[in-house]
Amino acid sequence: MAAMQGSAPPPPGITPNFEHPEDVLKTINTVSIVLTIAVMAPLVAGRVFIKVFLTKVFYVEDYFCVVSWALSTGYCLTGIFMGDHGGGNHVWEVTKDSMVGFQQALYADTVVYGPAAWFTKATLLLIFIRVFTPFRKTVIFIYAFIVAMLMYYLPVMIIKARICNPIAALWIPDLPAVCLDRVKLFYCDTVMSALTDMVILVLPIPLVWSLKMPLKKKLRIAALLGAGGIATAASVVRLILVFQPNSFNDETVSFIRFNLLGVAEVGIGIICACLPAFNFLFIKSRLDRSKAASARANRSQYISSTKMSRMKMRSVVDQAHALTRVPTATYVHVKNMAATDPMDDLVLQLERVETGRK
């Protein structure tokens, strides 16, 4: 045990415990990510099922949603791998051997985050385009915004992928290499995420408010479309934490904390991208209940009217039989009495009977 060395020197007065390191965020990291994956998967599967088998239309945003789910799941898994190699424990209680695995997982995490974030945000924005198609200027702005995000995330992803030459220098500190500042790239990502999430949160509000519909419906639509902007909270919290002094000193804890907020961001985005599809089920269920209630009411009304018609028919037939016994009675009298009945087939039936008598 004495031969073990931490990846960084401990603070004064702290003795590292490599056998039982302090669990700062390790358990929270594992539980949070597993729950996120467990929630995202059935929602995306449900969205695909609704689109393929119920609405029978599969738009561009539906493909984007599937891709964003796959990338976001990969992003979540990198967080699990970081936790398996010391993530969530203090850096001074993580051995150098474990730190190699942590840095490799962190490298994959930073590369995958950009595509996952872009596809998730683009999915939400494409849903906006589908809803607000009549607003031409808004649609053009949204397309331009999607392209602008791509112009940021794509080159940054390439830079992250080649941040060191050779890449192995990220997890082998003694290896001679030329590296860019990873922390500055992290600053850029955090600011970009907060800004784009804020746009997604605010964008639907003025558009929905301009629609001519009841206030209750406006609020419901705005909440449905703007729900993806809830990820703004995670982005803003991460933005605040990143710019705190010494925020990267205990990196095996700090990066897990930042990663959890990133998982919350993409997870909330995907969940909210699935809400409109499930809203279709809600509307369909409500319509089905309304149709069933209407059918029951119509059936009840039909039974009631049928009983009444039968009573009228018996009354008319009885009167017709009575009239046949009276010499002065004529076919016209019977027809006039029957004509008050709404059932035309009854009149025709009486006409046939009287004609046969003549």
Secondary structure in CASP SS format (residue, H / E / C, confidence):
PFRMAT SS
TARGET T0000
AUTHOR 0000-0000-0000
METHOD secondary structure of the structure
MODEL  1
M C 1.00
A C 1.00
A C 1.00
M C 1.00
Q C 1.00
G E 1.00
S C 1.00
A C 1.00
P C 1.00
P C 1.00
P C 1.00
P C 1.00
G C 1.00
I C 1.00
T C 1.00
P C 1.00
N C 1.00
F C 1.00
E C 1.00
H C 1.00
P C 1.00
E C 1.00
D C 1.00
V C 1.00
L C 1.00
K H 1.00
T H 1.00
I H 1.00
N H 1.00
T H 1.00
V H 1.00
S H 1.00
I H 1.00
V H 1.00
L H 1.00
T H 1.00
I H 1.00
A H 1.00
V H 1.00
M H 1.00
A H 1.00
P H 1.00
L H 1.00
V H 1.00
A H 1.00
G H 1.00
R H 1.00
V H 1.00
F H 1.00
I H 1.00
K H 1.00
V H 1.00
F H 1.00
L H 1.00
T C 1.00
K C 1.00
V C 1.00
F C 1.00
Y C 1.00
V H 1.00
E H 1.00
D H 1.00
Y H 1.00
F H 1.00
C H 1.00
V H 1.00
V H 1.00
S H 1.00
W H 1.00
A H 1.00
L H 1.00
S H 1.00
T H 1.00
G H 1.00
Y H 1.00
C H 1.00
L H 1.00
T H 1.00
G H 1.00
I H 1.00
F H 1.00
M H 1.00
G H 1.00
D H 1.00
H C 1.00
G C 1.00
G C 1.00
G C 1.00
N C 1.00
H C 1.00
V H 1.00
W H 1.00
E H 1.00
V C 1.00
T E 1.00
K H 1.00
D H 1.00
S H 1.00
M H 1.00
V H 1.00
G H 1.00
F H 1.00
Q H 1.00
Q H 1.00
A H 1.00
L H 1.00
Y H 1.00
A H 1.00
D H 1.00
T H 1.00
V H 1.00
V H 1.00
Y H 1.00
G H 1.00
P H 1.00
A H 1.00
A H 1.00
W H 1.00
F H 1.00
T H 1.00
K H 1.00
A H 1.00
T H 1.00
L H 1.00
L H 1.00
L H 1.00
I H 1.00
F H 1.00
I H 1.00
R H 1.00
V H 1.00
F C 1.00
T C 1.00
P C 1.00
F C 1.00
R H 1.00
K H 1.00
T H 1.00
V H 1.00
I H 1.00
F H 1.00
I H 1.00
Y H 1.00
A H 1.00
F H 1.00
I H 1.00
V H 1.00
A H 1.00
M H 1.00
L H 1.00
M H 1.00
Y H 1.00
Y H 1.00
L H 1.00
P H 1.00
V H 1.00
M H 1.00
I H 1.00
I H 1.00
K H 1.00
A H 1.00
R C 1.00
I C 1.00
C E 1.00
N E 1.00
P C 1.00
I H 1.00
A H 1.00
A H 1.00
L H 1.00
W C 1.00
I C 1.00
P C 1.00
D C 1.00
L C 1.00
P C 1.00
A C 1.00
V E 1.00
C E 1.00
L C 1.00
D C 1.00
R H 1.00
V H 1.00
K H 1.00
L H 1.00
F H 1.00
Y H 1.00
C H 1.00
D H 1.00
T H 1.00
V H 1.00
M H 1.00
S H 1.00
A H 1.00
L H 1.00
T H 1.00
D H 1.00
M H 1.00
V H 1.00
I H 1.00
L H 1.00
V H 1.00
L C 1.00
P H 1.00
I H 1.00
P H 1.00
L H 1.00
V H 1.00
W H 1.00
S C 1.00
L C 1.00
K C 1.00
M C 1.00
P C 1.00
L H 1.00
K H 1.00
K H 1.00
K H 1.00
L H 1.00
R H 1.00
I H 1.00
A H 1.00
A H 1.00
L H 1.00
L H 1.00
G H 1.00
A H 1.00
G H 1.00
G H 1.00
I H 1.00
A H 1.00
T H 1.00
A H 1.00
A H 1.00
S H 1.00
V H 1.00
V H 1.00
R H 1.00
L H 1.00
I H 1.00
L H 1.00
V H 1.00
F C 1.00
Q C 1.00
P C 1.00
N C 1.00
S C 1.00
F C 1.00
N C 1.00
D C 1.00
E H 1.00
T H 1.00
V H 1.00
S H 1.00
F H 1.00
I H 1.00
R H 1.00
F H 1.00
N H 1.00
L H 1.00
L H 1.00
G H 1.00
V H 1.00
A H 1.00
E H 1.00
V H 1.00
G H 1.00
I H 1.00
G H 1.00
I H 1.00
I H 1.00
C H 1.00
A H 1.00
C H 1.00
L H 1.00
P H 1.00
A H 1.00
F H 1.00
N H 1.00
F H 1.00
L H 1.00
F H 1.00
I H 1.00
K H 1.00
S H 1.00
R H 1.00
L H 1.00
D H 1.00
R H 1.00
S H 1.00
K H 1.00
A H 1.00
A H 1.00
S H 1.00
A H 1.00
R H 1.00
A H 1.00
N H 1.00
R H 1.00
S H 1.00
Q H 1.00
Y H 1.00
I H 1.00
S H 1.00
S H 1.00
T H 1.00
K H 1.00
M H 1.00
S H 1.00
R H 1.00
M H 1.00
K H 1.00
M H 1.00
R H 1.00
S H 1.00
V H 1.00
V H 1.00
D H 1.00
Q H 1.00
A H 1.00
H H 1.00
A H 1.00
L H 1.00
T H 1.00
R C 1.00
V C 1.00
P C 1.00
T C 1.00
A C 1.00
T C 1.00
Y H 1.00
V H 1.00
H H 1.00
V H 1.00
K H 1.00
N H 1.00
M H 1.00
A H 1.00
A C 1.00
T C 1.00
D C 1.00
P C 1.00
M C 1.00
D H 1.00
D H 1.00
L H 1.00
V H 1.00
L H 1.00
Q H 1.00
L H 1.00
E H 1.00
R H 1.00
V H 1.00
E H 1.00
T H 1.00
G H 1.00
R H 1.00
K C 1.00
END
